[in-house]
Amino acid sequence: MNSLHLKSFTRCKRKAWLDFKGKKSYEVWSPHKAIDKINQFQIFSEFCNGEIYTGLKACENGYQGVIGLKIKGNLFQNINAEIRPQLLVKTKGKSKWGQYKYLPAVYKLGHKTTKEHLFDLAFSSMLLESFQESKIEKGLIISNFGGKVNVEEIYLNKKLRKKVLNVLLSLNACLEGFMPEITQDRKKCTICSWQNFCDKEAKENGYLTDIDGIGSKTASLLITNGISDTQSLASYSEKKLGDKLSKLNYQMYEKASLFVKQAQAYISEEPHRIINKNDTNDLLKKICSGFFIFDIESNPDNKHEFLYGFLKINNLSIKKEDHIYKPLLNLKNNKQESYRKIIEILSSEKQWPVLHYGETEKIAIINIAKNLNFSHEEIDLLASRFIDLHTLIRKSWILPLKNYGLKTVSNWLGFEWMQKNVSGSKALYWWIQYQITENEIFLKKIIQYNKDDCLATLQIAEYLIKNQLKKN
């Protein structure tokens, strides 16, 4: 076992097992890992003033920062282990190489220090101590927020080391045993490279967390009340479930009905219309003279929106390829120019609504308007033009899907992206690559992806309108 297995095990036992024994053909490449590695190297490089080298020779030469080192050893009870420290940082002391030694360091995204960080440092210290023949009292957690590199010192005391030893024993037993059950907390699965593999099994076995709105806590509550899978939920009385949840002081009487209907739709693979809603009627009226579709690509960690995409729809009867698409690149050193161009586009058709999917786009435009010193009245008028199709479709339909994300809904409607296995995180990965290499290929990929996002949003709008016309 190694430090990567420990990291996975801390998040999900099944992931650790699959990383160790799973068929690699079932694993999907995750851009999150690649982005994490790039960010990690950039921050480590800044922390070590660019003095980062690879492997054992770097330790022997006493360089400030060392990466890419693998250290193997017998941990305890004949358990063979391997550590792959994210970074080793040179400090004062004594080791087999001379009057210096190394401390383990890990990268942290954001403010929160987790068990994952602490366990990684403690595990690394155990094998590193014997390898460099020097005691390690502390490890470092390096992060980058507030525009500067931050360093947190973690003292690796006996209590923490003992806790990690117990976790390592559990990890070893896990890796030697059968594949663990799928985790109840499926929110963690969104960035996992094994997600598709587990999703297939979860659907076949009727996991409750596959139903939109049901997390691990709600699933446990339902199981306690005798509802163990999607099939039993779909056949359950809405009123009876509402009564049960209400008795437990659970503010979910109305949601009980939604859970049952969502399970029914999921199993039957048929959508269910929510009656007495006039939202799509309103949409039909607003878009009749034309509208924009707006989609953003961003780096949420840096709070940087790097691409704004506009699709101009004069008439829905026009072929999709004839709609005018306008991408606007937002470089950090030229933000004001980008902002002015966005307002210019929106002002070119002042009466047109702006369709988007999710709240990000509307929030971004309000922030841009504030940055350009718009009055409160101007901001309110601009914000009133925005129509969130994500909210609208949830109010109008219960779809046979596990979530209502843009990809999930538009794929169900038959939309296909020009590039395979794309996502917002992959677009971010391409953006980072473009910044590093200045290769236009990455920029073209991002623009094509954003255009497809706009067209996918259009397909959802067309679905809502078509079904509203049927009703009328």
C-alpha positions, 0 to 999 in steps of 0.5 A, a space after each residue: 500500500 502507498 500514500 495515494 491509497 491512504 489518501 483515497 481510503 480517507 475519502 472512500 474505502 471503495 476508491 482505495 480498493 479500486 485504485 489498488 485492484 480495479 480494472 484500469 479499463 473502467 477508470 476514467 481520466 480525471 482533469 481534477 487530478 491534473 489541475 491539482 498537480 499543476 496548481 501544486 507544482 506552481 505553489 511549491 515552486 513559489 514556496 521554494 523560490 524555484 529550487 525544486 528538483 526530482 528524486 534521490 539525487 536532489 536530496 543528496 545535493 541538498 536542494 531546497 525542494 524535492 519532488 518525485 521521490 518514492 520511499 519503500 519500507 516495512 512499516 509494521 506487522 510485515 506490512 510493506 508500504 511506500 510513500 510518495 511525498 508531495 514535497 520534501 522541504 530542506 530544513 536545519 538538522 542532521 541526516 545521513 546527507 549532512 547538516 540538513 534534513 527534510 520535512 514532508 509537505 502537502 498542498 492544501 486547496 482552500 482554508 480547511 485542513 482535513 484528516 487527509 492532510 494530517 494522515 499524509 504528513 504523519 504516514 510520510 514521516 514514518 518512512 522518511 525518518 528511517 530513510 534519512 536517518 533523522 527524527 521528524 517532529 513536524 510537517 508543513 501544509 502549503 496553500 495559496 489563498 489571499 494572493 499569497 503562499 501560506 504555510 501551516 506547521 503540523 506537529 506529528 505527535 504520538 497521538 496522530 501517529 497512532 491514529 494513522 497506524 490504526 487507519 493503515 491497518 484498516 486500509 491493509 485489511 480493506 485492500 486484502 479483502 473484497 471490494 467495499 460497498 458504494 459510499 452513501 455520500 455520493 457527492 464525493 463521487 463527482 470528481 472520482 475517476 471510478 464514478 461511471 463504474 460505481 454509477 452503473 452498479 448503483 442504478 442496477 441495485 436501486 441506490 436511494 442516493 441516485 434519486 435527486 435530492 436524496 443525500 446520505 442522511 436522507 437515505 439513512 432516514 428512509 432505510 430506517 423507515 423500511 424504504 431500502 431502494 428506489 423500487 420501494 420508494 417509487 411504490 410508497 404512499 406519498 402521504 404516508 412518507 410525508 407523515 413519517 418524515 413530519 413526525 421526525 420533525 423533518 421539514 420535508 412533507 412536500 419533498 416526500 411527494 417529490 422523492 416518490 415521483 422522482 423515483 417513479 420517473 427514474 425507474 420508468 424512464 418517463 418524465 413527469 410534468 408538474 401541473 399548475 405552473 405558468 413559468 414556461 408560458 412566461 418563457 414563451 412570451 419573453 423569447 418570441 422576438 429573440 433572445 441570448 444564451 449566455 454561458 461562462 467558463 471559470 476557475 472557481 478557485 481563483 475566482 476568475 471567469 476566463 471565457 464568456 460565451 453568447 449565442 444570439 437567437 433571432 428566430 428558433 426556426 433558424 438552423 442551429 449552425 446559423 445562430 451567431 456565437 460570440 466568445 469573449 476571452 477575459 484576460 486578467 490584465 484586461 478585465 475592464 475591456 472584457 466587461 465593456 464588450 459584454 455590456 455592449 452585446 447585452 445592450 445591442 438588444 435591450 429587450 431580449 431576455 438572457 437564458 442561462 443554466 444555473 445561477 453563475 451567469 446572472 451573479 457574474 453579470 451583476 458583479 460586472 455591472 457593479 464593477 462598471 458603476 451601474 446604478 441600482 436601477 440599471 442593475 435591477 433592470 439588467 438582472 430582470 432579463 435573466 432566465 435560469 432554465 435550471 430553475 425553470 425545468 425543475 419547477 416544470 418537470 420531474 425527469 428520469 435522471 439522477 441530477 439536473 445538471 446541464 450535461 445530464 439533462 441535455 444528453 437525455 434530450 439527445 444533445 451531443 458535444 462535439 468533443 468527447 468526455 468534456 466538462 467544465 473541469 476539462 475546460 479549466 484544464 485546457 485553460 491552464 494548459 493554454 496559459 502555460 504553452 500559449 498553444 491556440 489548440 487549447 483555446 479552440 477546444 475551450 471555445 468549442 466546448 463553450 459553444 456546445 454548452 450554449 447549444 445544449 442550453 438552447 436544446 433545453 429551452 426548445 424542450 420546454 417551449 415545445 411541451 408548452 405549445 403541446 399543452 396549449 
